[in-house]
Amino acid sequence: AKKTLPGINVSVEFLSVPEKENYLSVQGSEPLLRSAITNLIKNAYLYSSDKNIRILIQEDISSTFVSFINNGQTLTDDEAIRLFIPFFRGSNAKGEKGYGLGLSIVKRILDVHKGTIKYEVKDGKNCFVIKFGDQQHSAT
């Protein structure tokens, strides 16, 4: 990622230690899930003000959450509602190349894997949270 995203700084933190290793595994298509996560990292990078991306991983009794957080211009409620619609681009997209398809594709990939994605503003920062429910935890 360093070549295509110069200056990127990614930190990954576990907010809770998984009781079982397999809680962090998701059954599905590795290339599709990799594409979704790559897209979220790239997005966080493009719209950050400092190229710093924080990824938080947390699990509770039934779900695994992965949050992608950046410092950058946050979206209005109206923009946030339309974020996952194909071809929609927020006001913070000015000057960035693209067609507004990335997040709609991420949502489709997560739908197929029975996951969800939502956008929220957390402590004044952009935060995309993906969630996988307990039906995704493999039996091994």
Backbone as JSON, one array per atom type, in Angstrom:
{
  "sequence": "AKKTLPGINVSVEFLSVPEKENYLSVQGSEPLLRSAITNLIKNAYLYSSDKNIRILIQEDISSTFVSFINNGQTLTDDEAIRLFIPFFRGSNAKGEKGYGLGLSIVKRILDVHKGTIKYEVKDGKNCFVIKFGDQQHSAT",
  "N": [[0.82, -1.2, 0.0], [2.09, 1.15, 0.49], [3.35, 2.17, -1.8], [1.27, 2.96, -3.56], [-0.17, 4.59, -1.91], [1.26, 7.06, -0.78], [3.06, 7.98, 2.15], [1.23, 6.98, 3.93], [-0.04, 6.07, 7.12], [-0.8, 3.54, 9.12], [-2.48, 2.37, 11.95], [-3.22, -0.42, 13.95], [-5.47, -1.61, 16.28], [-6.5, -3.73, 18.93], [-9.4, -3.66, 20.66], [-10.51, -5.35, 22.37], [-9.53, -8.5, 23.59], [-9.84, -11.33, 21.66], [-11.75, -14.14, 22.75], [-11.67, -16.56, 21.51], [-9.61, -17.62, 18.88], [-10.76, -18.03, 16.35], [-12.87, -16.28, 16.26], [-12.23, -14.04, 14.9], [-12.26, -14.77, 12.32], [-13.81, -14.88, 9.13], [-16.19, -16.45, 7.2], [-16.08, -16.8, 3.76], [-15.48, -15.11, 0.62], [-12.19, -14.6, 0.11], [-10.77, -12.85, -1.74], [-12.81, -10.93, -2.29], [-13.46, -9.88, 0.26], [-10.97, -8.87, 0.95], [-10.76, -6.9, -1.0], [-12.84, -5.18, -0.19], [-11.88, -4.28, 2.31], [-9.44, -3.13, 1.57], [-10.42, -1.07, 0.01], [-11.73, 0.48, 1.96], [-9.56, 1.29, 3.52], [-8.1, 2.76, 1.63], [-9.95, 4.76, 1.07], [-10.15, 6.0, 3.59], [-7.61, 7.02, 3.72], [-7.5, 8.78, 1.46], [-9.35, 10.75, 2.17], [-8.42, 11.78, 4.5], [-6.89, 14.22, 6.67], [-4.33, 14.03, 7.42], [-3.17, 11.65, 6.61], [-3.16, 9.59, 8.39], [-4.47, 6.56, 9.55], [-6.62, 4.86, 11.61], [-7.29, 1.66, 12.72], [-9.64, -0.12, 14.4], [-10.29, -3.05, 16.18], [-12.79, -5.0, 17.49], [-14.58, -7.23, 19.56], [-17.67, -8.62, 20.62], [-19.94, -10.65, 22.5], [-21.43, -11.71, 20.36], [-20.66, -10.58, 17.94], [-18.26, -9.21, 15.57], [-16.46, -6.25, 15.22], [-15.04, -3.9, 13.02], [-13.42, -0.94, 12.83], [-12.72, 1.9, 10.82], [-10.92, 4.71, 11.01], [-10.45, 8.2, 10.47], [-8.83, 11.44, 10.42], [-10.38, 14.14, 9.13], [-12.43, 16.08, 6.88], [-15.66, 15.88, 8.08], [-18.8, 14.27, 7.24], [-22.04, 15.62, 6.33], [-25.27, 14.91, 7.82], [-27.08, 14.41, 5.78], [-25.39, 13.77, 3.63], [-24.21, 11.49, 4.69], [-26.31, 9.66, 4.74], [-26.61, 9.12, 2.06], [-24.31, 7.95, 1.28], [-23.7, 5.26, 0.51], [-24.87, 4.91, -1.88], [-24.62, 4.18, -5.32], [-22.43, 6.17, -7.31], [-22.69, 8.48, -5.77], [-21.05, 11.25, -4.35], [-19.39, 12.76, -1.68], [-19.14, 16.15, -0.33], [-16.55, 16.42, 0.45], [-15.07, 15.24, -1.49], [-13.96, 16.76, -3.42], [-11.7, 17.37, -6.0], [-10.64, 14.83, -5.84], [-10.07, 11.87, -7.69], [-12.42, 9.6, -9.19], [-15.49, 7.67, -9.19], [-17.44, 7.46, -7.32], [-18.16, 4.89, -6.63], [-16.9, 3.12, -4.93], [-17.71, 2.78, -2.09], [-20.28, 1.79, -2.41], [-19.77, -0.62, -3.59], [-18.29, -1.87, -1.57], [-20.34, -2.11, 0.31], [-22.04, -3.9, -1.03], [-20.4, -6.19, -1.12], [-20.17, -6.73, 1.62], [-22.86, -7.21, 2.22], [-23.27, -9.65, 0.89], [-21.73, -11.23, 2.53], [-23.13, -11.27, 4.82], [-22.64, -9.1, 6.44], [-22.47, -5.75, 7.86], [-22.25, -2.21, 7.2], [-21.56, 1.0, 8.47], [-21.57, 4.58, 8.68], [-20.2, 6.93, 10.89], [-19.72, 9.84, 12.95], [-17.14, 10.11, 15.1], [-15.86, 11.37, 17.98], [-15.32, 13.71, 16.54], [-14.2, 12.71, 14.24], [-14.03, 10.91, 11.09], [-15.64, 7.8, 10.81], [-15.88, 4.57, 9.77], [-17.69, 1.71, 10.29], [-17.53, -1.71, 10.19], [-19.43, -4.65, 10.59], [-19.61, -7.98, 11.6], [-21.78, -10.6, 12.18], [-22.52, -13.25, 14.62], [-23.1, -15.53, 13.16], [-21.17, -15.72, 11.32], [-18.85, -16.62, 12.44], [-16.47, -19.09, 12.23], [-16.62, -22.67, 12.63], [-14.38, -23.96, 13.5]],
  "CA": [[0.0, 0.0, 0.0], [2.94, 2.34, 0.62], [3.66, 2.73, -3.13], [0.11, 3.62, -4.13], [-0.68, 5.56, -0.93], [2.48, 7.57, -0.14], [2.95, 8.63, 3.46], [0.16, 6.4, 4.74], [0.35, 5.57, 8.44], [-1.94, 2.76, 9.62], [-2.31, 1.7, 13.24], [-4.27, -1.41, 14.19], [-5.58, -1.85, 17.72], [-7.56, -4.61, 19.41], [-10.02, -3.06, 21.85], [-10.76, -6.48, 23.28], [-8.8, -9.69, 23.14], [-10.83, -12.37, 21.37], [-11.67, -15.34, 23.58], [-11.26, -17.65, 20.62], [-8.94, -17.1, 17.69], [-11.61, -18.09, 15.17], [-13.85, -15.2, 16.26], [-11.82, -13.02, 13.94], [-12.31, -15.3, 10.96], [-15.1, -14.72, 8.47], [-16.31, -17.37, 6.08], [-16.49, -16.1, 2.54], [-14.51, -14.96, -0.44], [-11.05, -13.79, 0.55], [-10.5, -11.7, -2.63], [-13.84, -9.9, -2.14], [-13.29, -9.22, 1.56], [-9.73, -8.09, 0.85], [-11.1, -5.74, -1.82], [-13.64, -4.28, 0.63], [-11.02, -3.67, 3.34], [-8.49, -2.26, 0.86], [-11.19, 0.1, -0.39], [-11.97, 1.31, 3.14], [-8.28, 1.9, 3.89], [-7.8, 3.77, 0.61], [-10.91, 5.84, 1.29], [-9.74, 6.7, 4.81], [-6.38, 7.74, 3.35], [-7.79, 9.87, 0.52], [-10.13, 11.82, 2.78], [-7.85, 12.19, 5.79], [-6.12, 15.45, 6.57], [-2.94, 13.77, 7.83], [-2.75, 10.32, 6.11], [-3.17, 8.61, 9.48], [-5.67, 5.76, 9.62], [-6.67, 4.0, 12.8], [-8.21, 0.55, 12.56], [-9.94, -0.71, 15.71], [-10.97, -4.33, 16.08], [-13.44, -5.28, 18.77], [-15.62, -8.25, 19.47], [-18.45, -8.88, 21.82], [-20.39, -12.04, 22.55], [-22.02, -12.22, 19.13], [-20.25, -9.87, 16.73], [-16.93, -8.62, 15.42], [-16.53, -4.91, 14.64], [-13.78, -3.32, 12.56], [-13.64, 0.49, 12.56], [-11.7, 2.61, 10.05], [-11.08, 6.08, 11.51], [-9.48, 9.17, 9.98], [-9.04, 12.87, 10.64], [-10.69, 14.76, 7.85], [-13.73, 16.75, 6.89], [-16.74, 14.92, 8.31], [-19.93, 14.43, 6.33], [-23.31, 16.04, 6.92], [-26.21, 13.79, 7.95], [-27.65, 14.17, 4.45], [-24.37, 13.06, 2.86], [-24.0, 10.17, 5.31], [-27.43, 8.8, 4.33], [-26.47, 8.77, 0.64], [-22.93, 7.49, 1.1], [-23.54, 3.93, -0.09], [-25.58, 4.92, -3.16], [-23.64, 4.3, -6.42], [-22.16, 7.46, -7.96], [-22.76, 9.62, -4.86], [-19.77, 11.7, -3.81], [-19.56, 13.79, -0.66], [-18.51, 17.44, -0.63], [-15.12, 16.32, 0.73], [-14.44, 14.52, -2.6], [-13.48, 17.69, -4.45], [-10.3, 17.19, -6.4], [-10.26, 13.41, -5.84], [-10.58, 11.11, -8.83], [-13.3, 8.49, -8.82], [-16.87, 7.71, -9.68], [-18.39, 7.28, -6.24], [-18.62, 3.5, -6.62], [-16.17, 2.33, -3.94], [-18.45, 2.4, -0.9], [-21.43, 0.96, -2.78], [-19.22, -1.96, -3.83], [-17.98, -2.39, -0.23], [-21.61, -2.5, 0.92], [-22.51, -5.13, -1.71], [-19.55, -7.3, -0.67], [-20.55, -7.04, 3.0], [-24.2, -7.8, 2.16], [-23.08, -11.04, 0.5], [-21.11, -11.93, 3.66], [-24.01, -11.02, 5.98], [-22.04, -8.06, 7.28], [-23.06, -4.42, 7.68], [-21.32, -1.08, 7.29], [-22.21, 2.29, 8.74], [-20.69, 5.74, 8.85], [-20.55, 7.8, 12.02], [-18.68, 10.78, 13.37], [-16.74, 9.7, 16.45], [-14.88, 12.34, 18.48], [-15.0, 14.65, 15.46], [-13.48, 12.02, 13.16], [-14.79, 10.0, 10.24], [-15.51, 6.43, 11.26], [-16.67, 3.54, 9.09], [-17.69, 0.51, 11.14], [-18.11, -2.91, 9.61], [-19.83, -5.59, 11.64], [-19.97, -9.34, 11.21], [-22.52, -11.25, 13.27], [-21.97, -14.52, 15.1], [-23.27, -16.61, 12.19], [-19.98, -15.72, 10.48], [-17.72, -17.25, 13.13], [-16.32, -20.46, 11.75], [-16.8, -23.66, 13.68], [-13.11, -24.61, 13.88]],
  "C": [[0.87, 1.26, 0.0], [3.23, 2.99, -0.74], [2.48, 3.52, -3.68], [-0.46, 4.69, -3.2], [0.51, 6.15, -0.16], [2.21, 8.27, 1.19], [1.9, 8.05, 4.37], [0.73, 5.87, 6.07], [-0.87, 4.87, 9.04], [-1.6, 2.17, 10.98], [-3.5, 0.76, 13.44], [-4.28, -1.71, 15.68], [-6.72, -2.82, 18.0], [-8.12, -3.99, 20.68], [-10.4, -4.12, 22.86], [-10.01, -7.67, 22.72], [-9.82, -10.79, 22.89], [-10.64, -13.6, 22.26], [-11.19, -16.52, 22.75], [-10.7, -17.03, 19.36], [-9.88, -17.02, 16.5], [-12.69, -17.0, 15.15], [-13.5, -14.12, 15.24], [-11.83, -13.54, 12.51], [-13.73, -15.17, 10.42], [-15.12, -15.69, 7.3], [-16.77, -16.6, 4.87], [-15.37, -16.05, 1.54], [-13.39, -14.03, 0.0], [-10.78, -12.61, -0.4], [-11.54, -10.58, -2.48], [-13.68, -9.14, -0.83], [-12.03, -8.36, 1.58], [-9.98, -6.8, 0.07], [-11.88, -4.71, -0.99], [-12.77, -3.54, 1.65], [-10.0, -2.72, 2.71], [-9.18, -0.96, 0.47], [-11.43, 1.04, 0.79], [-10.69, 2.0, 3.62], [-7.93, 3.03, 2.93], [-8.68, 5.0, 0.79], [-10.5, 6.69, 2.49], [-8.5, 7.56, 4.53], [-6.7, 8.98, 2.5], [-8.48, 11.05, 1.19], [-9.64, 12.22, 4.16], [-7.07, 13.49, 5.59], [-4.64, 15.2, 6.86], [-2.4, 12.39, 7.42], [-2.64, 9.26, 7.2], [-4.51, 7.89, 9.51], [-5.57, 4.85, 10.83], [-7.69, 2.91, 12.54], [-8.39, -0.09, 13.94], [-10.7, -1.99, 15.5], [-11.51, -4.68, 17.46], [-14.44, -6.4, 18.56], [-16.39, -8.3, 20.76], [-18.97, -10.31, 21.7], [-20.86, -12.57, 21.2], [-21.47, -11.61, 17.84], [-18.8, -9.43, 16.77], [-17.1, -7.29, 14.7], [-15.13, -4.48, 14.2], [-14.08, -1.88, 12.16], [-12.44, 1.09, 11.84], [-11.9, 4.09, 10.33], [-10.02, 7.0, 10.9], [-9.86, 10.57, 10.43], [-9.31, 13.46, 9.27], [-12.04, 15.41, 7.96], [-14.83, 15.71, 7.05], [-17.92, 15.25, 7.39], [-21.15, 14.94, 7.08], [-24.2, 14.8, 7.03], [-26.78, 13.41, 6.6], [-26.66, 13.39, 3.58], [-24.2, 11.63, 3.38], [-25.08, 9.18, 4.88], [-27.22, 8.29, 2.91], [-25.13, 8.13, 0.29], [-22.77, 6.19, 0.32], [-24.34, 3.78, -1.39], [-24.55, 5.05, -4.28], [-23.62, 5.7, -7.02], [-22.31, 8.68, -7.05], [-21.37, 9.96, -4.36], [-20.0, 12.85, -2.85], [-18.83, 15.07, -1.04], [-17.01, 17.39, -0.36], [-14.37, 15.62, -0.4], [-13.81, 15.46, -3.62], [-11.99, 17.48, -4.73], [-9.85, 15.74, -6.43], [-10.87, 12.72, -7.06], [-11.53, 10.04, -8.32], [-14.71, 8.72, -9.29], [-17.9, 7.56, -8.57], [-18.95, 5.87, -6.17], [-18.04, 2.69, -5.46], [-17.01, 1.86, -2.77], [-19.68, 1.57, -1.23], [-20.97, -0.47, -3.05], [-18.88, -2.63, -2.49], [-19.27, -2.9, 0.42], [-22.14, -3.79, 0.29], [-21.72, -6.35, -1.25], [-19.95, -7.72, 0.75], [-21.94, -7.67, 3.07], [-24.1, -9.3, 1.88], [-22.54, -11.87, 1.67], [-21.9, -11.72, 4.96], [-23.38, -10.06, 6.98], [-22.76, -6.74, 7.04], [-21.95, -3.38, 7.73], [-22.12, 0.17, 7.6], [-21.14, 3.36, 8.91], [-21.16, 6.49, 10.08], [-19.4, 8.77, 12.27], [-18.38, 10.46, 14.83], [-15.63, 10.64, 16.91], [-14.4, 13.28, 17.38], [-14.25, 14.04, 14.3], [-14.42, 11.16, 12.34], [-14.56, 8.57, 10.72], [-16.46, 5.53, 10.47], [-16.56, 2.27, 9.92], [-18.31, -0.64, 10.35], [-18.35, -3.91, 10.73], [-20.15, -6.93, 11.0], [-20.62, -10.0, 12.41], [-21.96, -12.63, 13.57], [-22.16, -15.66, 14.11], [-22.04, -16.72, 11.29], [-18.81, -16.46, 11.14], [-17.62, -18.71, 12.73], [-16.3, -21.43, 12.92], [-15.48, -24.28, 14.16], [-12.51, -24.0, 15.12]]
}
